[in-house]
Amino acid sequence: MKAFGNSMLPILKSGSLLTFTQSTSYNIGDIVFCKVRGRYIDAHKIIKTDGGKGFLIANNHGFENGWTKTIIGKVIRAGKSIKNISLSS
């Protein structure tokens, strides 16, 4: 997935290619792909958790985007390119 915009600077730069993975648990400070306001998937930081509400997500400048229960995965790598590998043996 490709990062777009400057809301996550300096952690994520616009145009960076992001690699993510699903997890069984997510923590405060994790950068995750999640549904934002129920409309679209975006990368944001978890700033608070609540068992009933889910995860409070925000950009890296403190702007809260709201609560979500839909986390697609956690960002594990960001860079200018992703190396292609052969899957055949």
N, CA, C and O atoms as a DFTB+ gen file, in Angstrom:
356 C
 N C O
     1  1       0.846      -1.165       0.000
     2  2       0.000       0.000       0.000
     3  2       0.899       1.237       0.000
     4  3       2.009       1.193       0.531
     5  1       0.442       2.313      -0.576
     6  2       1.237       3.530      -0.689
     7  2       0.679       4.609       0.241
     8  3      -0.525       4.867       0.263
     9  1       1.578       5.233       1.007
    10  2       1.181       6.330       1.891
    11  2       0.876       7.563       1.048
    12  3       1.527       7.810       0.032
    13  1      -0.119       8.332       1.479
    14  2      -0.499       9.546       0.769
    15  2      -0.765      10.646       1.793
    16  3      -1.479      10.426       2.772
    17  1      -0.200      11.809       1.573
    18  2      -0.428      12.941       2.463
    19  2       0.668      13.085       3.499
    20  3       1.615      12.299       3.542
    21  1       0.523      14.106       4.335
    22  2       1.559      14.434       5.305
    23  2       1.120      14.293       6.756
    24  3       1.836      14.729       7.657
    25  1      -0.030      13.699       6.999
    26  2      -0.556      13.635       8.361
    27  2       0.252      12.743       9.292
    28  3       0.120      12.851      10.511
    29  1       1.085      11.862       8.743
    30  2       1.862      10.956       9.588
    31  2       3.354      11.301       9.609
    32  3       4.164      10.511      10.093
    33  1       3.724      12.491       9.080
    34  2       5.122      12.924       9.144
    35  2       5.553      13.104      10.589
    36  3       4.714      13.504      11.397
    37  1       6.767      12.847      10.971
    38  2       7.864      12.361      10.147
    39  2       7.950      10.831      10.089
    40  3       8.876      10.289       9.486
    41  1       6.998      10.136      10.708
    42  2       7.055       8.669      10.729
    43  2       6.881       8.089       9.329
    44  3       7.687       7.271       8.887
    45  1       5.831       8.513       8.636
    46  2       5.555       8.037       7.277
    47  2       5.559       9.224       6.330
    48  3       4.916      10.239       6.597
    49  1       6.282       9.101       5.226
    50  2       6.324      10.149       4.213
    51  2       5.367       9.804       3.083
    52  3       5.182       8.632       2.756
    53  1       4.761      10.822       2.487
    54  2       3.884      10.612       1.345
    55  2       4.664       9.929       0.232
    56  3       5.775      10.341      -0.100
    57  1       4.087       8.900      -0.334
    58  2       4.739       8.147      -1.395
    59  2       5.467       6.910      -0.914
    60  3       5.856       6.068      -1.723
    61  1       5.659       6.785       0.402
    62  2       6.321       5.586       0.932
    63  2       5.463       4.357       0.678
    64  3       4.236       4.410       0.763
    65  1       6.117       3.267       0.369
    66  2       5.415       1.997       0.216
    67  2       5.380       1.318       1.577
    68  3       6.411       1.158       2.230
    69  1       4.182       0.922       1.999
    70  2       3.982       0.362       3.327
    71  2       3.679      -1.124       3.254
    72  3       2.913      -1.574       2.402
    73  1       4.284      -1.872       4.148
    74  2       4.006      -3.296       4.291
    75  2       3.286      -3.470       5.617
    76  3       3.694      -2.904       6.631
    77  1       2.218      -4.251       5.610
    78  2       1.496      -4.471       6.852
    79  2       1.188      -5.946       7.033
    80  3       1.232      -6.729       6.084
    81  1       0.875      -6.309       8.273
    82  2       0.525      -7.681       8.601
    83  2      -0.635      -7.677       9.583
    84  3      -0.769      -6.755      10.388
    85  1      -1.469      -8.701       9.519
    86  2      -2.550      -8.841      10.492
    87  2      -1.954      -9.287      11.816
    88  3      -0.909      -9.937      11.845
    89  1      -2.611      -8.942      12.898
    90  2      -2.133      -9.294      14.226
    91  2      -3.319      -9.702      15.092
    92  3      -4.462      -9.346      14.803
    93  1      -3.041     -10.442      16.145
    94  2      -4.111     -10.817      17.077
    95  2      -4.330      -9.735      18.121
    96  3      -5.347      -9.740      18.816
    97  1      -3.381      -8.802      18.241
    98  2      -3.551      -7.696      19.184
    99  2      -2.866      -6.445      18.640
   100  3      -1.866      -6.516      17.927
   101  1      -3.434      -5.307      18.999
   102  2      -2.891      -4.018      18.588
   103  2      -2.740      -3.151      19.831
   104  3      -3.547      -3.241      20.756
   105  1      -1.703      -2.308      19.854
   106  2      -1.370      -1.533      21.044
   107  2      -1.277      -0.046      20.750
   108  3      -1.139       0.366      19.598
   109  1      -1.355       0.751      21.799
   110  2      -1.171       2.193      21.678
   111  2       0.201       2.451      21.056
   112  3       1.205       1.873      21.472
   113  1       0.224       3.321      20.063
   114  2       1.461       3.641      19.350
   115  2       1.629       2.892      18.045
   116  3       2.431       3.293      17.201
   117  1       0.877       1.795      17.860
   118  2       0.953       1.055      16.597
   119  2       0.404       1.904      15.457
   120  3      -0.591       2.609      15.627
   121  1       1.048       1.837      14.302
   122  2       0.529       2.444      13.079
   123  2      -0.228       1.331      12.368
   124  3       0.337       0.280      12.065
   125  1      -1.510       1.567      12.104
   126  2      -2.365       0.515      11.557
   127  2      -3.127       1.005      10.334
   128  3      -3.367       2.200      10.160
   129  1      -3.502       0.042       9.488
   130  2      -4.476       0.313       8.435
   131  2      -5.832       0.047       9.054
   132  3      -6.066      -1.028       9.607
   133  1      -6.725       1.015       8.964
   134  2      -8.025       0.868       9.604
   135  2      -9.086       1.620       8.813
   136  3      -8.784       2.465       7.970
   137  1     -10.342       1.285       9.111
   138  2     -11.447       2.022       8.516
   139  2     -11.589       3.330       9.267
   140  3     -11.702       3.336      10.493
   141  1     -11.585       4.426       8.551
   142  2     -11.705       5.752       9.135
   143  2     -13.126       6.249       8.932
   144  3     -13.583       6.414       7.801
   145  1     -13.816       6.484      10.032
   146  2     -15.209       6.953      10.000
   147  2     -16.090       6.056       9.140
   148  3     -17.061       6.512       8.536
   149  1     -15.736       4.769       9.095
   150  2     -16.544       3.787       8.388
   151  2     -16.522       3.889       6.879
   152  3     -17.282       3.192       6.208
   153  1     -15.662       4.747       6.320
   154  2     -15.709       4.987       4.877
   155  2     -14.541       4.427       4.102
   156  3     -14.749       3.785       3.073
   157  1     -13.334       4.643       4.551
   158  2     -12.185       4.247       3.739
   159  2     -11.053       3.758       4.632
   160  3     -11.056       3.985       5.842
   161  1     -10.100       3.094       4.026
   162  2      -8.982       2.533       4.778
   163  2      -7.791       3.477       4.674
   164  3      -7.455       3.962       3.594
   165  1      -7.166       3.725       5.813
   166  2      -6.056       4.665       5.866
   167  2      -5.088       4.227       6.958
   168  3      -5.447       3.413       7.809
   169  1      -3.872       4.754       6.947
   170  2      -2.886       4.449       7.984
   171  2      -2.942       5.529       9.061
   172  3      -2.814       6.718       8.770
   173  1      -3.135       5.101      10.303
   174  2      -3.191       6.016      11.440
   175  2      -2.579       5.367      12.665
   176  3      -2.310       4.166      12.678
   177  1      -2.361       6.171      13.691
   178  2      -1.748       5.695      14.929
   179  2      -2.829       5.460      15.986
   180  3      -3.742       6.269      16.148
   181  1      -2.708       4.333      16.705
   182  2      -3.608       4.071      17.828
   183  2      -3.130       4.911      19.009
   184  3      -1.966       4.839      19.401
   185  1      -4.056       5.721      19.584
   186  2      -3.668       6.548      20.727
   187  2      -4.396       6.152      22.011
   188  3      -4.020       6.590      23.099
   189  1      -5.442       5.321      21.887
   190  2      -6.180       4.889      23.068
   191  2      -6.976       3.644      22.709
   192  3      -7.378       3.471      21.558
   193  1      -7.205       2.777      23.689
   194  2      -8.037       1.597      23.464
   195  2      -9.140       1.548      24.509
   196  3      -8.977       2.028      25.631
   197  1     -10.261       0.962      24.120
   198  2     -11.399       0.782      25.010
   199  2     -12.128      -0.463      24.541
   200  3     -12.521      -0.550      23.378
   201  1     -12.312      -1.420      25.423
   202  2     -12.934      -2.682      25.043
   203  2     -14.263      -2.532      24.335
   204  3     -14.556      -3.302      23.421
   205  1     -15.073      -1.570      24.725
   206  2     -16.380      -1.382      24.112
   207  2     -16.347      -0.565      22.832
   208  3     -17.102      -0.837      21.898
   209  1     -15.476       0.432      22.786
   210  2     -15.418       1.338      21.635
   211  2     -14.425       0.890      20.578
   212  3     -14.603       1.196      19.399
   213  1     -13.387       0.175      20.972
   214  2     -12.356      -0.251      20.025
   215  2     -11.087       0.556      20.196
   216  3     -10.505       0.593      21.280
   217  1     -10.654       1.209      19.109
   218  2      -9.384       1.931      19.088
   219  2      -9.621       3.382      18.688
   220  3     -10.307       3.654      17.703
   221  1      -9.051       4.315      19.453
   222  2      -9.075       5.724      19.072
   223  2      -7.850       5.955      18.203
   224  3      -6.720       5.714      18.628
   225  1      -8.083       6.425      16.985
   226  2      -6.989       6.614      16.038
   227  2      -6.775       8.103      15.768
   228  3      -7.697       8.913      15.861
   229  1      -5.528       8.433      15.431
   230  2      -5.169       9.826      15.176
   231  2      -4.040       9.879      14.167
   232  3      -3.408       8.867      13.862
   233  1      -3.796      11.082      13.652
   234  2      -2.613      11.240      12.814
   235  2      -1.420      11.521      13.722
   236  3      -1.570      11.519      14.944
   237  1      -0.268      11.757      13.167
   238  2       0.936      11.936      13.971
   239  2       1.051      13.339      14.558
   240  3       2.018      13.635      15.260
   241  1       0.085      14.199      14.283
   242  2       0.109      15.562      14.803
   243  2      -0.933      15.762      15.896
   244  3      -1.169      16.887      16.335
   245  1      -1.565      14.655      16.343
   246  2      -2.515      14.712      17.442
   247  2      -3.970      14.889      17.054
   248  3      -4.833      14.903      17.931
   249  1      -4.275      15.026      15.764
   250  2      -5.669      15.165      15.343
   251  2      -6.361      13.813      15.450
   252  3      -5.951      12.853      14.798
   253  1      -7.406      13.732      16.263
   254  2      -8.144      12.485      16.432
   255  2      -9.110      12.286      15.274
   256  3      -9.860      13.190      14.906
   257  1      -9.076      11.074      14.704
   258  2      -9.983      10.728      13.615
   259  2     -11.223      10.008      14.107
   260  3     -12.176       9.832      13.347
   261  1     -11.230       9.588      15.363
   262  2     -12.385       8.910      15.931
   263  2     -12.076       7.470      16.311
   264  3     -10.938       7.008      16.228
   265  1     -13.124       6.781      16.729
   266  2     -13.008       5.392      17.180
   267  2     -13.280       4.439      16.031
   268  3     -14.116       4.713      15.170
   269  1     -12.576       3.327      16.019
   270  2     -12.816       2.285      15.024
   271  2     -12.648       0.918      15.668
   272  3     -11.866       0.744      16.602
   273  1     -13.385      -0.029      15.158
   274  2     -13.212      -1.426      15.564
   275  2     -12.640      -2.242      14.410
   276  3     -12.341      -3.426      14.567
   277  1     -12.489      -1.601      13.243
   278  2     -12.035      -2.300      12.047
   279  2     -10.570      -2.001      11.767
   280  3     -10.238      -0.987      11.151
   281  1      -9.690      -2.901      12.229
   282  2      -8.259      -2.798      11.960
   283  2      -7.908      -3.865      10.924
   284  3      -8.178      -5.046      11.137
   285  1      -7.315      -3.461       9.819
   286  2      -6.933      -4.383       8.750
   287  2      -5.580      -5.021       9.048
   288  3      -5.392      -6.214       8.809
   289  1      -4.639      -4.240       9.566
   290  2      -3.312      -4.760       9.877
   291  2      -2.401      -3.666      10.393
   292  3      -2.738      -2.482      10.345
   293  1      -1.242      -4.076      10.886
   294  2      -0.250      -3.171      11.465
   295  2       0.878      -2.937      10.461
   296  3       1.365      -3.879       9.836
   297  1       1.290      -1.681      10.309
   298  2       2.412      -1.352       9.429
   299  2       3.695      -1.888      10.068
   300  3       3.998      -1.594      11.224
   301  1       4.436      -2.676       9.296
   302  2       5.688      -3.247       9.804
   303  2       6.911      -2.734       9.049
   304  3       8.044      -2.950       9.479
   305  1       6.683      -2.052       7.919
   306  2       7.809      -1.553       7.123
   307  2       7.326      -0.409       6.236
   308  3       6.215      -0.441       5.706
   309  1       8.181       0.599       6.086
   310  2       7.905       1.701       5.166
   311  2       9.196       2.040       4.445
   312  3      10.259       2.100       5.062
   313  1       9.108       2.261       3.142
   314  2      10.305       2.583       2.380
   315  2       9.975       3.086       0.998
   316  3       8.807       3.241       0.642
   317  1      11.013       3.344       0.217
   318  2      10.838       3.856      -1.140
   319  2      10.467       2.764      -2.122
   320  3       9.842       3.034      -3.148
   321  1      10.849       1.527      -1.815
   322  2      10.540       0.429      -2.727
   323  2      10.385      -0.858      -1.937
   324  3      10.878      -0.992      -0.817
   325  1       9.700      -1.777      -2.542
   326  2       9.551      -3.110      -1.977
   327  2      10.199      -4.071      -2.951
   328  3       9.855      -4.090      -4.132
   329  1      11.120      -4.856      -2.471
   330  2      11.859      -5.781      -3.319
   331  2      10.972      -6.958      -3.704
   332  3      10.342      -7.578      -2.847
   333  1      10.930      -7.260      -4.995
   334  2      10.205      -8.436      -5.468
   335  2      11.049      -9.674      -5.243
   336  3      12.261      -9.662      -5.458
   337  1      10.400     -10.741      -4.809
   338  2      11.102     -12.006      -4.615
   339  2      10.396     -13.093      -5.396
   340  3       9.192     -13.013      -5.638
   341  1      11.139     -14.101      -5.788
   342  2      10.569     -15.227      -6.513
   343  2       9.902     -16.169      -5.526
   344  3      10.489     -16.516      -4.501
   345  1       8.688     -16.582      -5.826
   346  2       7.973     -17.514      -4.971
   347  2       8.098     -18.941      -5.468
   348  3       7.619     -19.868      -4.815
   349  1       8.740     -19.133      -6.623
   350  2       8.925     -20.490      -7.144
   351  2      10.229     -21.063      -6.611
   352  3      11.195     -20.337      -6.377
   353  1      10.240     -22.385      -6.423
   354  2      11.447     -23.012      -5.856
   355  2      12.427     -23.435      -6.904
   356  3      13.485     -23.974      -6.579
